[in-house]
Amino acid sequence: MGCCDVMRRRLAARAGAWLWVLLLAMLMLSAPARAALVTLGEARALTLVDSVVASTDVKLPYAWDAHFNGRSGQATFAMVFELPSAPRGPQALHTRRLGNAYEIWLNGVLVDQHGAVNQPNTTDISHVPRFVPLPSGLLRTRNELVIHIRADAMRSAGLTPVTVGDAAEVRDIYSTDHWWRVTGAQVVLSVSLLSAALSLALWLTQYRFETQPGRRVRRRRDHVYLLVAMADVFWSLRVGDVLIEEPPIAWPLWGLVPAFALSAWAVCIGTFCIAVGVWGRVQVQAWPRWLFWTSLLAGLPITAFAMLTGLSWLLVAWYALIGLAFLLVGTLFGAQAFRRGSDWTHRLVALAMVINAVAGLRDLLVFYVSPSYGEYTYLRYTSLLFGVSLALFVLNRFKIANDRNLELMEALTQRVAAREAELTESYRRLEELARQQERVAERSRILRDMHDGVGSHISSALRQLQSGRSTPDELQHTLRDALDQLKLSIDAINLPAGDVAALLANLRYRLQPRFAALDIELVWEVEELPQVAGMSNHDMRQLQYMLFETISNVLQHAHASEMRMQAQVEGSEVVVRVVDNGRGFDAQGTTRNGLSSMRQRADAISAKLQISSEPGRTTVEIRLR
């Protein structure tokens, strides 16, 4: 039973395999057959140069500059081809390069044209491939294809083989050529511009600091970033020429732009390698830079002269000089980079530089020494590796600089933290000293106040006792003044700065019993007062002494029955008045009762003191700003 099952399975597998083969065969037989493509590689060329017409059989590709170096003209290529039968379905033709301007005629019908064939040095469409759909029914068994071109001197004019056939197959060939010539150039252009923008941004924002003996620290931008940015910009200009059909200036002047851009690109790259290379004892700092900049300065007149005179060998020699210098510096740079174990980006740049130098020399041989038409340039695409390596170098250089900055910031942070700790300790000591000084100053103030106030009153009491002429009442008044002065000095310790109302209230509280004991009526006319800005505790004590001196004079000498304490705001001033109805005194002539001391204290706090006195009314007015 097991053997039968195995046999059935094998037969089923074989039958399934044969069924798949049969289905594939049916599909292949049922698929519509495509007509074979026809490639036209020979033509009858009719050329017109300097009013001389010549006819000859040529093989394609046909490079105009290889036959008519330095001269412009026109050419007509006639190609006759036969097909087995009139094709059906969409048809098209394709050629890799032609021009500078062209007209394409098939069986007497104009199927495509670009640019003005009769206007030299204008539109240039020779850089990109052409795909031309053909009108339905135009192709026959026998066909004649005529292509008329305008050829400008030293502008890569000519014609490559023409492919005719099924539109889908022709488009596949065209798409490959278009990618390599147009899309690839756009990719290189985008990468170069992106790298240029990145390098330029870093050049504008990144600085390095240089310290020279005897001079201050100078901040400089890193010129390596600028060299990379300039190299990418010049190479973008060189590659972008492929995409420009309508030059902004006439040829051959426009031809100087990509030529000069190539030279400037090589100079910037060479100078970049000299600037970042780890050369050690090898002295390569002077002559490569001299060689590069000499070739750059000499390149513009050489190119202009070659373009105007048609002496292409000058252009070839100049390109060869740049390529050899580029290769030499790149080789030295690479040898030093690998020998001394430099950063990996140096090795990558050196490798890309050598590859680009070899590709450039290959292009020089293919397009100038032994002109070939329709080939792809290698340098355009190997430069993509160079652009990527430069971008990586720039990013790595920025990372290294940023890491160094972070290390410096960390070290600086640690130093700042240590310094802050030192300053904190210094501030703590200073605060302790300040508090000690404040306590000493406060003790000194209290002692001074007691000396000036209580001490002076006690001294007066002693003099009164020694003289024997003072009555007990006078001695009692003097001692009471001393006691009140002591209480007020203690109150002044916590007296708010600028609060005149609190000061007056404190005086009233301390002196009210004495008014009652002397049978003097105290009339209180104090309004709500604002804080007096700018009055310190010292100023408040000076004001307190002035008022106490005034009230003490009223209590001891005025023989008054009433005293009015008035305080109000007048404009921007706070006005305090002490008015009594005593016997009065000569306010202008006398120096008794501490009036001179009151005036000195008023001047010390920038207050206005006015004293007027006559029998029955004495007024002491203090104006505070």
C-alpha positions in Angstrom: 0.0 0.0 0.0 2.9 2.4 0.8 4.6 1.7 -2.6 1.4 2.6 -4.5 1.1 5.9 -2.7 4.7 6.8 -3.6 4.1 6.0 -7.3 0.9 8.0 -7.4 2.7 11.0 -5.9 5.6 10.8 -8.4 3.2 10.6 -11.3 1.2 13.6 -10.0 4.4 15.7 -9.6 5.6 14.8 -13.2 2.1 15.6 -14.6 2.1 19.0 -12.8 5.6 19.9 -14.2 4.6 19.0 -17.8 1.4 21.1 -17.3 3.5 24.2 -16.3 5.8 23.7 -19.3 2.7 23.5 -21.6 1.2 26.6 -20.1 4.5 28.6 -20.6 4.8 27.4 -24.1 1.2 28.5 -24.9 1.9 31.9 -23.4 5.1 32.4 -25.4 3.3 31.4 -28.6 0.3 33.6 -27.9 2.5 36.7 -27.1 2.6 39.2 -29.9 5.9 39.3 -31.8 7.8 42.5 -31.7 9.6 43.8 -34.7 13.4 43.8 -34.5 15.1 47.1 -33.9 17.1 48.7 -36.7 20.3 50.4 -35.8 21.7 52.8 -38.4 25.5 53.2 -38.1 26.4 54.5 -41.6 25.3 57.6 -43.5 26.0 59.8 -46.5 27.2 63.0 -45.0 27.0 66.4 -46.8 29.0 69.0 -44.9 29.1 72.8 -45.4 32.2 74.5 -43.8 33.4 77.9 -44.8 31.2 77.9 -47.9 32.7 74.6 -49.0 30.4 71.7 -49.6 31.7 68.1 -49.4 30.0 64.8 -49.6 31.4 61.5 -48.1 30.3 58.2 -46.6 30.8 58.2 -42.8 30.3 55.8 -39.9 28.5 56.8 -36.8 29.2 58.0 -34.2 30.4 61.1 -36.0 32.4 63.7 -34.0 32.4 67.1 -35.7 35.5 68.5 -33.9 37.5 65.4 -35.0 37.0 66.4 -38.7 36.7 70.2 -38.5 38.6 71.3 -35.4 37.9 74.9 -34.5 35.4 75.5 -37.4 31.7 75.7 -37.4 29.3 74.6 -40.1 26.4 72.3 -41.0 26.0 68.7 -41.9 23.2 66.6 -43.4 23.2 62.8 -42.8 21.2 60.7 -45.2 20.4 57.0 -44.2 18.4 54.6 -46.3 17.1 51.4 -44.6 14.7 48.7 -45.4 12.2 46.7 -43.3 10.8 43.3 -44.0 7.3 44.8 -43.9 5.5 47.9 -42.9 5.5 47.9 -39.0 2.4 48.0 -37.0 1.9 49.6 -33.6 3.7 52.7 -32.2 7.2 53.3 -33.6 10.0 55.6 -32.5 13.6 56.5 -33.1 16.4 57.2 -30.6 19.9 58.6 -30.7 22.2 59.2 -27.8 23.6 62.6 -29.0 23.1 64.9 -31.9 23.4 68.6 -32.6 24.1 71.3 -31.5 20.7 72.0 -33.2 18.9 69.6 -35.5 16.1 68.7 -37.8 15.0 65.1 -38.4 13.1 64.1 -41.6 11.7 60.7 -42.3 10.4 59.9 -45.7 10.1 63.6 -46.4 8.2 64.4 -43.2 9.7 66.6 -40.5 9.3 64.5 -37.3 11.3 66.5 -34.8 13.5 69.6 -34.5 15.3 71.6 -31.8 17.1 74.9 -32.0 17.8 77.0 -35.1 19.9 75.2 -37.6 20.9 78.4 -39.4 21.8 80.5 -36.3 25.3 79.4 -35.0 26.3 79.7 -31.3 22.8 79.7 -29.9 20.8 76.8 -28.5 22.8 73.6 -27.6 20.8 70.4 -27.2 23.8 68.0 -27.9 24.1 66.9 -24.3 20.9 64.9 -23.8 19.6 61.8 -25.7 16.5 62.1 -28.0 13.4 60.0 -28.2 11.2 60.8 -31.2 7.8 59.1 -31.6 7.0 58.5 -35.2 3.6 59.1 -36.8 1.6 56.0 -37.4 2.0 54.6 -40.9 5.0 56.7 -41.7 7.5 53.8 -41.8 7.4 51.7 -45.0 9.4 48.8 -46.2 12.0 51.2 -47.8 12.7 54.4 -45.8 14.9 57.4 -46.0 16.1 59.2 -42.8 17.7 62.6 -43.1 19.2 64.4 -40.1 20.4 68.0 -40.6 22.5 69.5 -37.8 24.2 72.8 -36.9 27.7 72.3 -35.6 29.4 75.0 -33.5 33.2 74.9 -33.1 34.5 73.1 -30.0 31.0 72.5 -28.7 30.8 68.7 -29.0 28.6 68.6 -32.1 28.0 65.4 -34.1 25.7 62.4 -34.4 25.5 58.9 -32.8 23.9 55.8 -34.3 20.2 56.0 -34.7 17.9 53.2 -33.5 14.5 52.8 -35.1 11.8 50.3 -34.1 9.0 49.5 -31.6 8.4 52.5 -29.3 8.4 50.5 -26.1 11.8 48.9 -26.8 13.3 52.1 -28.1 12.1 53.9 -24.9 13.9 51.3 -22.8 17.1 52.2 -24.5 16.4 55.9 -24.3 15.6 55.6 -20.5 19.0 54.1 -19.8 20.8 56.8 -21.7 18.6 59.5 -20.2 19.4 58.2 -16.7 23.1 58.3 -17.3 23.2 61.7 -19.0 20.4 63.7 -17.3 19.1 62.0 -14.2 22.6 61.1 -13.0 23.7 64.7 -13.6 20.7 65.9 -11.6 21.6 63.6 -8.7 25.2 64.8 -8.7 24.0 68.4 -8.9 21.7 67.9 -5.9 24.4 66.3 -3.8 26.9 69.0 -4.7 24.5 71.8 -3.8 23.5 70.1 -0.6 27.1 69.7 0.4 27.8 73.3 -0.6 25.0 74.6 1.6 26.1 72.5 4.5 29.7 73.6 4.3 28.7 77.2 3.8 26.5 77.1 6.8 29.3 75.7 8.9 31.7 78.3 7.6 29.4 81.1 8.6 28.7 79.7 12.1 31.8 77.9 13.2 34.9 79.7 14.5 38.3 78.8 15.7 40.2 81.0 18.2 43.8 82.0 17.7 46.1 83.4 20.4 49.2 85.2 19.3 52.0 86.3 21.7 51.4 89.8 22.9 48.0 90.0 21.1 44.4 89.4 22.1 42.6 86.3 21.1 41.2 86.5 17.6 38.2 84.7 16.3 38.5 83.3 12.8 36.2 81.2 10.5 37.5 77.8 9.5 38.5 78.3 5.8 38.4 74.5 5.2 34.6 74.7 5.2 34.7 77.5 2.6 37.0 75.6 0.3 34.6 72.6 0.3 31.6 74.9 -0.3 33.4 76.7 -3.2 34.5 73.3 -4.7 30.9 72.0 -4.6 29.5 75.2 -6.1 32.0 75.2 -9.0 31.4 71.5 -9.6 27.6 72.1 -9.6 28.2 74.8 -12.3 30.3 72.3 -14.3 27.8 69.5 -14.1 24.8 71.8 -14.5 26.0 72.8 -18.0 24.6 69.5 -19.3 21.1 70.6 -18.3 21.3 74.1 -19.9 20.0 74.3 -23.5 19.8 78.1 -23.6 23.0 79.6 -22.3 22.6 83.1 -20.7 25.5 84.4 -22.8 26.5 83.6 -26.3 29.0 80.9 -27.2 32.0 80.8 -27.1 31.9 83.1 -24.0 29.7 80.6 -22.2 32.2 77.9 -22.9 34.6 79.7 -20.5 32.2 79.2 -17.6 32.3 75.4 -17.3 36.0 75.3 -18.2 36.8 77.8 -15.5 34.5 76.0 -13.1 36.5 72.8 -13.6 39.7 74.6 -13.0 38.4 76.3 -9.9 37.0 73.0 -8.6 40.4 71.4 -8.9 42.2 74.3 -7.3 39.8 74.3 -4.3 40.2 70.6 -3.8 43.9 70.7 -4.1 44.1 73.6 -1.6 41.8 71.7 0.7 44.1 68.7 0.7 47.1 70.9 1.4 45.2 72.6 4.3 44.0 69.4 6.0 46.8 67.0 5.2 49.1 65.6 7.8 52.4 66.2 6.0 54.9 65.9 8.8 58.4 66.7 7.5 57.3 66.6 3.9 57.4 70.2 2.6 54.5 70.3 0.2 52.9 73.5 1.4 54.3 75.9 -1.2 54.7 74.5 -4.6 51.4 72.6 -5.0 49.5 75.8 -3.9 51.6 77.8 -6.4 50.9 75.2 -9.1 47.1 75.2 -8.5 46.6 78.9 -8.3 48.9 79.5 -11.3 46.8 77.0 -13.4 43.6 78.7 -12.2 44.8 82.2 -13.1 46.3 81.1 -16.4 43.3 78.9 -17.3 40.9 81.7 -18.1 43.0 83.4 -20.8 44.2 80.0 -22.2 40.6 78.8 -22.5 39.5 82.0 -24.0 42.3 82.0 -26.6 41.7 78.3 -27.4 37.9 78.9 -27.8 38.4 81.9 -30.1 41.2 80.5 -32.2 40.1 76.9 -32.3 43.4 75.7 -31.0 42.0 72.8 -29.0 45.5 71.4 -28.1 45.9 74.4 -25.7 42.7 73.3 -23.9 43.9 69.7 -23.8 47.3 70.8 -22.4 45.7 72.9 -19.7 43.3 70.1 -18.7 46.3 67.7 -18.6 48.2 70.0 -16.4 45.3 70.3 -13.9 44.8 66.5 -14.0 48.4 65.7 -13.3 48.7 68.3 -10.5 45.4 67.0 -9.1 46.7 63.4 -9.3 50.1 64.2 -7.8 48.7 66.1 -4.8 46.0 63.4 -4.3 48.6 60.7 -4.3 50.8 62.5 -1.8 47.8 63.3 0.3 46.7 59.7 0.3 50.2 58.4 1.1 50.5 60.7 4.1 46.9 59.9 5.2 47.5 56.1 5.2 51.1 56.2 6.4 50.5 58.4 9.5 47.3 56.8 10.5 45.2 59.9 10.0 41.4 60.1 10.4 39.3 57.8 8.3 37.8 60.7 6.4 41.3 61.7 5.2 41.7 58.3 3.7 38.3 58.4 2.1 38.9 61.9 0.6 42.4 60.7 -0.7 40.9 57.6 -2.3 38.1 59.7 -3.9 40.7 62.2 -5.1 42.8 59.6 -6.8 39.7 57.9 -8.4 38.6 61.3 -9.7 42.0 62.2 -11.1 42.2 58.8 -13.0 38.6 59.3 -14.3 39.5 62.9 -15.4 42.5 61.7 -17.3 40.4 59.0 -18.9 37.8 61.5 -20.0 40.6 63.7 -21.3 41.8 60.9 -23.6 38.4 59.9 -24.7 36.9 63.3 -25.4 39.9 65.4 -26.4 43.0 63.4 -27.3 41.2 60.8 -29.3 37.8 62.3 -29.8 34.9 59.9 -29.4 31.3 60.9 -29.6 28.5 59.6 -27.5 30.6 58.1 -24.7 29.7 58.7 -21.0 32.0 60.8 -18.9 33.3 59.1 -15.8 34.3 62.1 -13.9 30.7 63.3 -13.6 29.8 60.2 -11.6 33.0 59.5 -9.7 32.7 63.1 -8.4 29.6 61.9 -6.5 31.9 59.7 -4.4 34.1 62.8 -3.9 31.2 64.9 -2.9 30.0 62.4 -0.4 33.5 62.0 1.1 33.8 65.8 1.4 30.4 65.9 3.1 31.4 63.2 5.5 34.7 65.0 6.1 32.9 68.2 6.9 30.4 66.5 9.2 33.2 64.6 11.0 35.3 67.8 11.3 32.2 69.5 12.8 31.7 66.5 15.2 35.3 66.7 16.3 35.1 70.5 16.8 31.7 70.0 18.6 33.2 67.3 20.9 36.1 69.6 21.7 33.7 72.4 22.5 31.8 70.1 24.7 35.0 69.1 26.5 36.0 72.7 26.9 32.5 73.6 28.1 32.7 70.7 30.6 36.1 71.9 31.8 34.9 75.4 31.9 31.8 74.3 33.8 33.9 72.6 36.4 36.2 75.6 36.7 33.1 77.9 37.0 31.6 75.6 39.7 34.9 75.6 41.6 35.1 79.4 41.2 31.4 79.7 42.3 32.3 77.6 45.4 35.2 79.9 46.2 33.0 83.0 45.6 30.2 81.5 47.8 32.7 81.0 50.6 34.1 84.5 50.1 30.5 85.9 50.1 29.8 84.0 53.3 32.8 85.5 54.9 32.0 88.9 53.6 28.4 88.6 54.8 29.7 87.5 58.2 32.1 90.5 58.3 29.2 92.7 57.1 27.0 91.5 59.9 29.8 92.1 62.4 30.3 95.5 61.0 26.6 96.2 61.2 26.5 95.1 64.8 29.5 97.3 65.5 28.0 100.1 63.6 24.7 99.7 65.5 26.5 99.6 68.8 28.5 102.7 67.8 25.2 104.4 66.8 23.6 103.5 70.1 26.6 104.7 72.0 26.7 107.9 69.9 23.0 108.5 70.4 23.3 107.9 74.1 26.3 110.2 74.2 24.6 112.9 72.1 21.2 112.5 73.7 21.2 110.8 77.1 24.8 111.7 77.8 24.3 115.4 77.0 21.2 115.6 79.2 22.9 113.8 82.2 25.9 116.2 81.7 23.4 119.1 81.9 21.9 117.7 85.0 25.3 117.4 86.6 26.1 121.0 85.7 22.8 122.1 87.2 23.6 120.3 90.4 27.1 121.7 90.6 25.9 125.2 89.9 23.4 125.1 92.8 21.2 127.6 90.9 18.8 125.1 89.3 15.5 124.3 90.9 14.4 120.8 91.5 11.8 121.1 88.7 14.5 122.1 86.1 16.7 119.2 87.2 13.7 116.9 87.0 12.9 118.1 83.4 16.5 117.4 82.4 16.5 113.9 83.8 13.1 113.2 82.2 14.6 114.4 78.9 17.5 112.0 79.4 15.1 109.1 80.1 12.8 109.9 77.1 15.8 110.2 74.9 17.0 106.8 76.0 13.6 105.3 75.3 13.4 106.9 71.9 16.9 105.7 70.9 15.8 102.1 71.8 12.6 102.6 69.7 14.6 103.9 66.8 16.2 100.5 66.3 13.0 99.0 64.8 11.7 102.2 63.3 10.6 101.6 59.6 12.6 103.7 57.1 10.5 106.5 55.7 7.5 106.0 57.9 7.0 109.5 59.4 3.6 108.6 60.8 5.0 105.8 62.9 7.8 108.1 64.2 5.2 110.7 65.3 3.1 108.1 66.9 6.1 106.8 68.8 6.9 110.3 70.0 3.3 110.8 71.2 3.3 107.5 73.0 6.6 108.3 74.9 5.9 112.0 75.7 2.2 112.0 76.3 2.7 111.5 80.1 5.0 114.5 80.4 2.4 116.7 78.6 -0.2 115.6 81.1 2.2 116.1 84.1 2.9 119.7 83.0 -0.8 120.4 82.2 0.0 121.1 78.5 -2.7 120.2 76.1 -1.5 118.2 73.1 -3.5 118.7 70.0 -2.9 115.9 67.4 -3.5 117.0 63.8 -1.7 114.3 61.8 -3.2 113.1 58.5 -2.5 109.8 56.8 1.0 110.1 55.5 2.7 108.1 52.7 6.1 106.6 53.0 8.8 109.1 52.3 11.0 107.6 49.6 14.8 107.9 50.1 14.7 108.3 53.9 17.0 105.8 55.6 17.1 104.7 59.2 19.8 107.3 59.8 17.6 110.0 58.3 14.7 108.9 60.5 16.9 109.2 63.6 17.9 112.7 62.6 14.3 113.7 62.2 13.5 112.1 65.5 16.2 114.2 67.2 14.9 117.4 65.6 11.3 116.8 66.8 12.5 115.7 70.2 14.6 118.9 70.5 11.6 121.0 69.5 9.2 119.3 71.9 11.8 119.4 74.7 12.1 123.1 74.3 8.3 123.5 74.5 8.2 121.4 77.6 11.1 123.2 79.4 11.2 126.8 78.2 8.0 127.8 76.3 5.7 128.0 79.3 2.9 127.0 76.9 -0.5 125.7 77.7 -1.1 124.0 74.3 1.1 122.4 71.6 -0.2 121.3 68.2 1.5 118.4 66.3 0.5 118.8 62.6 1.5 116.6 59.7 0.1 116.7 56.2 1.0 116.2 52.5 1.5 119.4 50.4 2.3 118.6 46.8 5.3 116.3 46.7 6.4 117.1 50.3 5.5 115.8 53.7 5.2 118.8 56.1 5.6 118.4 59.9 4.8 121.4 62.1 5.1 121.9 65.9 3.1 124.9 67.1 2.9 126.1 70.7 1.3 129.2 72.4 4.2 129.9 74.7 6.1 133.1 75.3 8.3 132.8 72.2 11.9 133.7 71.6 14.2 135.4 69.1 14.4 132.7 66.3 16.9 134.7 64.2 19.4 135.8 66.8 19.5 133.2 69.5 21.7 130.0 69.4 20.2 128.5 72.5 18.2 125.3 72.8 20.1 123.4 70.1 18.7 125.4 67.1 22.1 125.2 65.3 22.1 121.5 65.8 18.6 121.2 64.4 19.7 123.1 61.3 22.7 120.8 60.8 20.5 117.8 61.1 18.0 119.2 58.6 20.8 119.8 56.1 22.0 116.3 56.6 18.7 114.8 55.5 18.0 117.5 52.8 15.0 118.8 54.7 13.8 122.4 54.9 13.7 123.8 58.4 11.8 127.0 59.1 11.4 128.5 62.6 9.2 131.5 63.4 8.5 132.8 66.9 6.6 135.6 68.6 4.8 135.8 71.9 1.8 133.5 71.9 2.9 131.5 68.8 6.1 129.6 67.9 6.2 127.4 64.8 8.8 124.9 63.8 8.2 123.6 60.3 10.1 120.7 58.7 9.5 119.9 55.0 10.5 116.4 53.7 10.9 115.5 50.1 
